[in-house]
Amino acid sequence: MSDKPIRIIELFAGVGGFRLGFEGYDKDGFTLPAAGSFETVWANQWEPPGTPTKQFAARCYIARFGEENFLNEDINKALTMAENGELTIPDADMLVGGFPCQDYSVSKPLSQSHGIEGRKGVLWWDIYRALEMKKPRYVVLENVDRLLKSPSKQRGRDFAIILSCFYALGYSAEWRVINAADYGHPQKRKRVYIYAELTDTAWELEQTLRTDGVFAEAFPITQELEREDNFTIGIDPYEVTQDFGLGAKTSRFQDAGVMQDGKVYTAKPRASYSGPFKVLGDIILDENQIPEQFFIDSSKIESWKYLKGGKREERINKASGFKYTYSEGSMSFPDPLDRPARTILTGEGGAGASRFKHVVETESGRLRRLVPDELDQIQGFPRGWTDTGLTDGHRAFCMGNALVVGIPNALGKVINKRHFGLS
């Protein structure tokens, strides 16, 4: 077994959550342990539309990791350049990335000479191209959990297409919806993580999900599973586009599952975790460290209360004149400090009243928004990670798009152990 580091290609890199989780960091006053022996050999980040003012995540990434082997360019263009010999993307053992949830439908079948073709501008197909080009042994991806259910007219089709693509490329795959708070992190953030591997080893699907898989080791579950299901996925994504989930009201994909050679086992598990739990109060800064602009003016508090409160109101559609009843439940105001934070969204920045921004109460009784240093820590980044010349709003946007660093860190420990044959 080689003692060389596991080489990583990082797509849709953002501010480096995957890299930080796998490689760790020990400079700029930050210290975060690595998950094992990992080295990022190439990374890409591009924020459309492609103007310099929009590339704030890339600027943060460069500030922390440097410009070497980093490309701030549209990934579709970059892959085309690589295919034409105009750009070198290094070989790697693993590809990682968090990509948007979109419509993944296929417009050309695998049987045609040029292979499958997805809708233009859909980033999954860039991941597919990169996998086809570099054939890394491992793949770790992150997405919103609705990926398992979309689209509404063909429940589960989009995820079935992804699994079919893995099957066609020779990969076996696991997935798990993980709520970070269930495993001790200070944020209720549910995301689906996908692990795929090129392997000749036969997987016993149910046992892989329960105890033997990468997710089962990194994020243990109880053995009382719900909604168990077995079915098959075809090897041609085009056929999956036509048939999967037609007429279904719910997706067959549950919060965990395994696929090998087109055979799928899926179930809904519950977390089994006995370690320490962090809450929002654990990362809150002292009141005297908070700039005045983050405190809510007393004249604005009623606006915040209205947006956070429950509603049942008659409204009129301005375009059609149609009357309808709008309703929504109430939210905690201020946010409780003895529980994990709600999911951070990209609109967390800015002083305007909002239903979804976090508000906490200080010891003196004043209400305030969270500062960017706190948002960094809620996601598991070191305090001040995004403090690289970005505006407060851009720092908040980056954290709304980021992942919880501890998730890839835990996965990386398991992958590292298995790759190097460690006990």
N, C-alpha and C positions, 0 to 999 in steps of 0.2 A: 504494500500500500504506500502510495506517495506521501511524503511529508510536506508537499507544497500546499499553500493555502487554497481553499475553495475559491475559485475566481468567479466574480459576479458581474453581470451586466444589469444595470438598474435603469428601467424605463419609467417615464412619468415620475421623475425622481422627487419633484417638489422641493422641500427643504432638507431632504436626506433622511427621512424616518427609517426606511429599510436599511440604508447603509449604517446609520447610527446603531440600529438594533443588532445588526450582524457584526460589524467591525468594532463597535465601541468608539471611544474618543478620549484622548488624553492630551489636550493642549488648550490654549486660550483661556485657561482657568477652569475648564470643564473636565470632569473625569467621569466616564461611564464605561463599565467593564464590557469587553467583547463577549459575544456568544461562543466564540471559538476561533479557529484559524480561517479567517475570511479576508479577501482582498477584492475591492471593487476595481475592475480593470477598465470599465467604460460606463458612462452614465449620460442620460439625455433628459432634458426638461425643456418644455416649450409651452408657453401660455398664450393661446390664441385670444384676440388677433395679435399677430406677431409684430408688435411695436416695442421699442426699447422700454417705454414706460410701463408696459405690462409684464416685463420679465423680472418681477421682484423676487419670486421664489428662486429663480436661477441665480440672482445676485446673492441671495443668502447662501445658497449651496456653494457657490464659488468662494464666498468669504470664509466658510468653514472647512471646505475640502480642497480648495484650489481649482485651477482651470485645467490641470492635466487630465487627459482622458475624459473630459466633460464637453458635451456638445449642446449648445443652446440653439436648437433648430427643430423644425417640424419633423417628427419621427418618420412620417411617410416619405418626406424628401430625403432624409438621411439614409433610409433603407434602400431607396432607389439609387442613391449615389453609391452605396456599398455594392449593390448588384451590378452597377456599371463600372466598378473598379475605381471610382473617384474618391472613395472614403474607405478607410480600414477600420472595421469593428473587430476587436480582438476575440479570439476564441474564449469560451468561458465554461465553467462547470454548472453555473446556475444563472437563471434569469429571474428577476423580481420586478414587481411594479404594481401600482394601484391605478386602475383605469376607469373611466366613466362608464356608467350603466346606460347603454343605448340600445337601439334596435339592431340585432345582429344578423338579420336575414341574409340568405345566400342567393345570389343571382346566377350562379353557374355551377353545374354539378362536378363532382370529383372525376367522373369518367371522361370529361373533356380534356383535351391535350394539355391545356394550361392549368388544369386543376381548378379548385374552387375559387370563387370570387364573391366577396361580400360587398355590401353597400359602401360606396366611397365615403371617406371621412369617419368611418367607424373604427375606433382605435383597437378593438379586439383583433382586426385583421392585420394590423401592424405587429401585434404580439405574435400572431400566427406566422407572419413572414419572418420575423426574427427567429422563432423556434425552428422553422424550416431551414433557415440559413445557417444557424449556429449549432443546432441540436445539443443544447446543454443537457446535462444529466438530470438536473433538478429545476423545478419551477415553483415560485411562490408568488401568488397574486392576491390582491385585496380589492373588494368592491362593496357596494351597498347591498344589504341582504335582499332587497327586492329583485335582484338579479335572478334569484331562484324562482320567481313568480311571473316574470314578464315574458311577453306582453299580455295585456288583459284579454285579448281575443284568442290567445293560444298559450295558456298558462304553462310556464316552464320551458317554452320553446328556446328562448335565448340561451339558457344554461345548457339545455340539451345540445345545442349547436356547439358550444364550447367543449363539452365532453366528447362529442363526435369528432371534433378537430383533434383533441388529444389522442383519441383512439386511432384516427387516421395517421397521426405522426408517430405512433408506437408508444405513447405514454400511458401509464396507469395513473389514476388521480384519486385524491381524497378532497373533501371539503368540509368546512365547519363554520356555522354562524357562531361568532364569539361575542358575547357582551363583556367588554373589558372589566366592568365592575364586578362580574361574577368571579374574577380571578384576582381581586385585590386592588385593581387600579381605581383612581379617583374620578372616574367618568363612566356614565352609562352610555356606552357607545357600541352598538351592534353592527358588526360588519361580517361579510362572508370572506373567509380565507380559503384559498385553493392551493393544494400541494400536488404537484405532478412529478413523476419520476420515470425515466427510461430504465426498465428493469426486466430481467429474465426470470425473476422469482415469482412464483404463483402466489397471489394473495388470497387468503380465505376471507371473503368480503366482510362478513359479519364480525369475525374476530378482529379484523383490521380496525373496524369502526370502534369496537368496544375496548380493546386493550392493546393491540399490536401496532397500530398505525402511528404515524408521526404526531397527529393531533391527539390521539389517546394518551400518548406519553407526555406531550407538552401541556395539554389541557385535559386532565382526567375527568371522566364522567361517571355518574352512577350507572349501574347495570340494568336499571328499570327503564327500558326504552319504550317510546310510544310511536304509534303510526308507522310501524315497520312496513316496508314495501320492497319488492324485487321486480325488476323489469329489464329490458335491453334497450340499448341505444345503437342505431345504425352507424356504419363507418362513413357514410356519405352525408355531410352536413346539408347538402341540398335537399335530400329526401327528408331530413329532420325538419327543415324549413317548411316543407309542404304538409307534413302530417302530424308532428308532435303537438300534443295538447289541444287539438281541435275539439271544440265543444266542451272542454273541461272548465268547471267553475273554480277549481283549485289546482295548484301545481302538485305533481307527485313528488317533487323534490322537497325533502324535509331539511331540518337544520344541520344534519350531518349525513355523510354518505361516502361511498367508495365506488369506483368504476375501474374495471379491468377487462380488456377484450370485449368491450361493449356491454358487459354484464354490470348491472347497477344494484346496489343495496343501499337503502336510505332509511333513516329513522330520526325521531326527535328525541334528543338526550337532555339530561340535566347535568349541570356542572357539579363536580365533586372537588371542593377546594377547602383546605383547612389552614391556609396561611394567613398572614396579616392583611387587613383591609384598610385602604386609605379612603379618606373622605375629603370633601371640598375644603373643610376647615384646616386640613393638614397642610395645604399649600397657600393659604391666604396670607398676604403680607400685612405687617402692622399698619395701622391707620396713618401714622406719620410718614410712611414711605409712599403714600399714594398722592399723585399730582391732583391739584384741585379740580381740574377739568373732568375727572372721573366721578366726582360726587354729583348726585342728582339734585338740582335746584328744587326747593320745596314747592315752587309754583308749578313744577312739571310732574309731581308725584301722582296727581289724579289721572294724568294721561297714561302713565305706566300702569296704574291700578286697573284702568279700563281695559287696556290691551291684555293684561294678564288674567283678567276676570272672566267668568263664564258669561255667555251671551245667548240670547234667542231673540233675534230681531228680524223684522220684515225689511227686505231690501228690494231695490229695483235695478234691473240690468239697464244701464244707460243706453246701450245700443238697440236693444229690442223692446224695452219697456216692460219686460216680463217681471212680475213680482214673485219673490221666493222668500223662504224663511232660512235665515243663516243662524247656525248654532255652533258653539264650541264650549268645551269645558274650561274650568278655571285651572290656573297654574299657581304653584307656591310663589308668594311674593312677600318678603324676599326669599331667595333660594336658601334652603336649609344647609347649615354648615356641618351637620352630623351625618350627612349622606353623600354619596358620590354626586358629582356635578351631572347635569343633563348633557346631552350631546352638544358639543361646540359646533356651530354652523359658521359659514363664511361671512355672514353678516353680523358677527359679534362686535365688530368695531363701530365707532361713531357714537355721538352723544344723543341722537334722537331716540325717543321712546319706542320700545319694541316688545312684542310678545315673547320673542325667543332669546333675547340677550339675557345674560345672567345679571342679577342684582343681589348684592349681599349687604347686610347691616353691620356696621362697625360697632366697636365697644361703646362709642359715644352715642350711638343711636342713629347716626347718619347712614343714608343709603348711597351706594356707589356701584358703578360697573366694574367688571374685572379689568385689570391692566394686562398688557401683553405678556409680561413676565409670568403672570399667573396662568394665562392660557398656554404658554409653553409647557409649564409643569403639569397641567391637567392632561396633556397629551404624552407626558413622560419624557419630554425633551428637557435638557438642563435649563434652569432659569436664565433667561437672556439669550437663548439660542438664536432667535430671530432679530435680535438687536444689532443689526448690521447696516444701519442707515435707512431702513425701511420706515415708512410712516406707521403710526399705531394701527390705522385701518388695514394696511397691507400686512402687517404682522398678524392681525386677527384673521384675515382672509387665508393666510398660509396655514394657520393652525386649524381653521375650519376644514381645509382640504387634506390635512395630514392624517396619519394613523397613530395609534397608541404604540409608542416605541417598544414597550415591553412585550407586545405580541410577537413581532419577528424575532426579538431577542430569545424568547422561550422556544420558538420553533428552531432557531439557529442552533441552540444548545443540543437539541435532539439530532438535527441533521449532521452537525459536526461530530457528535459521538458515533453515529452510524457510519458516516463516511470514513472515519479514521479507525473504526473498529475498537472504540474505547468502551470500557465497562461502565 
